[in-house]
Amino acid sequence: MHSVRHFYPSLLQRPMEITQLNTKDTPELLILIHGGPGFSGHYFHGFFDESPYTTITYDQGFLNKPTIDSFVEELNMVTEKYKNKKIILLGHSFGSVIALEYLKKFNENITRVILSNFIYDSDFLKLELNNEWEEGFAKTNDFLQKYGATDDFFKHLAIEVSPLYFSKERRELGPKIFNKLKYSFNTYNEINNSYLSNFDLNDIINQNKDKLQFIISKNETRIPFKYFEKLLDKGVSTNIIDTESHFYFIENPKAYCDLL
């Protein structure tokens, strides 16, 4: 059973919700940082029962404006509540950007950072423009006309392109998972426009290689493997999984947790 805690830092306009995803009480705390931007930590729920650590997640986007700095500040609010623990961050997909930015500012607070199916520089956006993506994102205008720039628009678009996130054998999971998520079109738009177009965190990776671990799905369509190949000689502990899935912890929770 999940344990949910609310707290009310003065900077927040609404309470932040922290959910513990297993029943373990270990000296280490694994904090799961969800992707998006604009997704929700709900997609982690039910898949980390076998994590070896006390494992929590939370939803991003509680501060006034969705910026990388505000996301880092939110994460810092969470880590401040667990000063008695050894903190491990797991940044999934876009969540890796937040994890790396946090590591840059609060290196001494963190024991380890796991980057899973991650993003680390702006080359990813160039890869998004290749032919594999054109069919899915050509539907954007049609969806905007039908739903408008609302959370419903973003949800339906994500469901439409969900085959890019899951293996062929588990494609039916996409609509089920995405339909449960909370989306923020404004968050997605703000971060993509102001940050993802020009960031490069290679230096952070180089300076913190002893604290880092990579989990990469070799054949996934969401982030092509060639994007990661230039990182494989940097001396970082790396697990390469032979799967198409961007959400390997959903498709094979035990095998994923064994990597942690």
SVG drawing of the C-alpha trace seen along z (x, -y; Angstrom):
<svg xmlns="http://www.w3.org/2000/svg" viewBox="-12 -32 48 41">
<polyline fill="none" stroke="black" stroke-width="0.4" points="0.0,0.0 1.3,-3.5 1.9,-6.0 1.1,-9.6 2.4,-12.7 1.5,-16.3 3.5,-19.3 3.1,-23.0 6.3,-25.0 5.7,-28.7 6.8,-29.0 4.0,-26.7 0.5,-27.8 -0.8,-24.3 0.4,-21.4 3.1,-19.1 2.3,-15.4 5.1,-12.9 4.2,-9.2 6.2,-6.3 6.0,-3.5 7.2,-0.6 7.2,0.4 11.0,0.4 12.8,-1.7 16.4,-1.9 19.3,-4.4 19.1,-5.2 16.2,-7.1 15.5,-6.8 13.7,-9.8 12.1,-9.2 11.9,-12.3 9.3,-12.0 9.6,-13.0 7.6,-15.2 7.9,-18.1 4.3,-18.2 3.8,-14.6 3.1,-13.2 4.8,-10.9 1.8,-8.6 3.4,-6.6 5.9,-5.2 3.1,-3.9 2.9,-0.2 6.3,0.6 8.8,0.1 7.6,2.6 10.9,4.5 13.2,1.4 16.0,2.1 15.6,-1.3 12.9,-3.4 11.4,-4.9 9.4,-8.0 8.1,-10.2 6.3,-13.6 4.7,-15.7 6.6,-18.7 5.1,-22.1 3.9,-23.4 5.8,-26.7 4.5,-29.7 6.2,-29.3 7.5,-26.1 11.2,-26.7 14.2,-24.5 15.2,-26.6 11.7,-26.1 11.9,-22.4 15.3,-22.2 13.9,-24.2 11.0,-21.8 13.3,-18.9 15.4,-20.6 12.3,-21.0 11.8,-17.2 15.4,-16.4 15.4,-18.8 12.7,-16.7 15.0,-13.6 18.3,-15.0 18.7,-11.8 18.8,-9.7 21.5,-9.0 19.8,-10.5 19.8,-8.7 18.1,-10.5 16.6,-8.6 15.8,-11.0 13.7,-9.4 13.5,-10.9 13.2,-14.7 13.5,-14.2 17.2,-13.5 17.6,-17.2 16.3,-18.2 18.5,-15.6 21.6,-16.8 20.8,-20.5 20.3,-19.6 23.6,-17.7 25.3,-20.8 23.9,-23.0 23.8,-20.6 26.5,-18.0 27.2,-17.4 23.6,-16.4 23.6,-13.5 25.1,-10.0 24.2,-8.8 22.3,-9.9 20.7,-7.3 19.8,-8.6 17.3,-6.4 16.3,-6.7 17.6,-10.2 18.2,-13.6 21.5,-15.4 21.9,-17.9 20.1,-19.7 21.1,-17.2 18.0,-15.2 15.7,-17.8 17.4,-17.5 16.9,-13.8 13.2,-14.3 12.9,-15.9 13.8,-12.8 11.4,-10.8 10.5,-8.5 8.7,-11.4 7.1,-13.2 4.0,-11.0 3.2,-11.3 3.8,-15.0 2.2,-15.9 -1.1,-15.3 -0.4,-18.2 -2.3,-20.8 -5.3,-18.5 -5.3,-17.9 -5.0,-21.6 -8.0,-22.4 -10.0,-19.6 -9.0,-20.1 -7.3,-23.5 -4.1,-24.2 -5.4,-22.4 -4.5,-19.5 -6.9,-17.4 -4.9,-18.3 -1.6,-17.2 -3.1,-13.9 -4.7,-12.9 -1.5,-13.8 0.6,-11.7 -1.8,-8.8 -1.6,-9.1 2.2,-8.8 2.4,-6.3 3.7,-3.5 7.0,-5.3 7.3,-4.7 6.6,-1.0 7.8,2.2 5.8,3.9 4.6,6.5 3.3,4.0 1.8,1.3 -1.5,1.6 0.1,0.1 0.5,-3.3 -3.1,-4.6 -3.7,-3.0 -0.7,-4.7 -1.0,-8.1 -4.7,-8.4 -4.1,-8.4 -1.5,-11.1 -1.9,-14.8 -0.6,-16.9 0.3,-20.6 0.5,-22.0 2.0,-25.2 4.7,-23.4 5.7,-21.5 5.7,-24.6 7.6,-26.7 10.4,-24.3 10.8,-23.3 10.9,-26.9 13.2,-28.3 15.6,-25.5 15.7,-22.3 16.7,-24.1 20.2,-25.1 21.3,-23.1 24.4,-20.9 25.3,-19.1 28.3,-17.1 30.6,-18.9 28.4,-17.9 28.5,-14.3 32.3,-14.4 32.8,-16.0 30.5,-13.6 31.1,-10.3 31.7,-8.4 28.2,-9.3 26.4,-8.5 24.7,-5.4 23.2,-5.2 20.2,-2.9 19.7,-2.9 17.2,-1.0 19.2,0.0 16.3,0.2 13.8,-2.3 12.2,-4.6 11.7,-7.5 15.4,-8.3 17.5,-6.7 20.5,-4.7 22.9,-6.8 22.2,-9.7 23.9,-7.9 26.8,-6.3 29.1,-9.2 28.7,-8.8 29.7,-5.2 33.5,-5.9 33.2,-8.4 33.7,-5.8 30.2,-6.0 28.6,-2.8 26.2,-1.8 23.4,0.7 22.2,1.2 18.9,3.0 17.9,4.8 14.3,3.4 12.3,0.9 10.7,-0.5 11.1,-4.0 9.3,-2.8 11.2,0.4 10.2,0.2 6.6,0.6 7.2,3.4 9.6,5.4 9.5,4.0 11.6,6.7 14.4,6.6 14.5,2.8 14.7,2.7 17.5,5.3 19.6,2.7 19.3,0.2"/>
</svg>
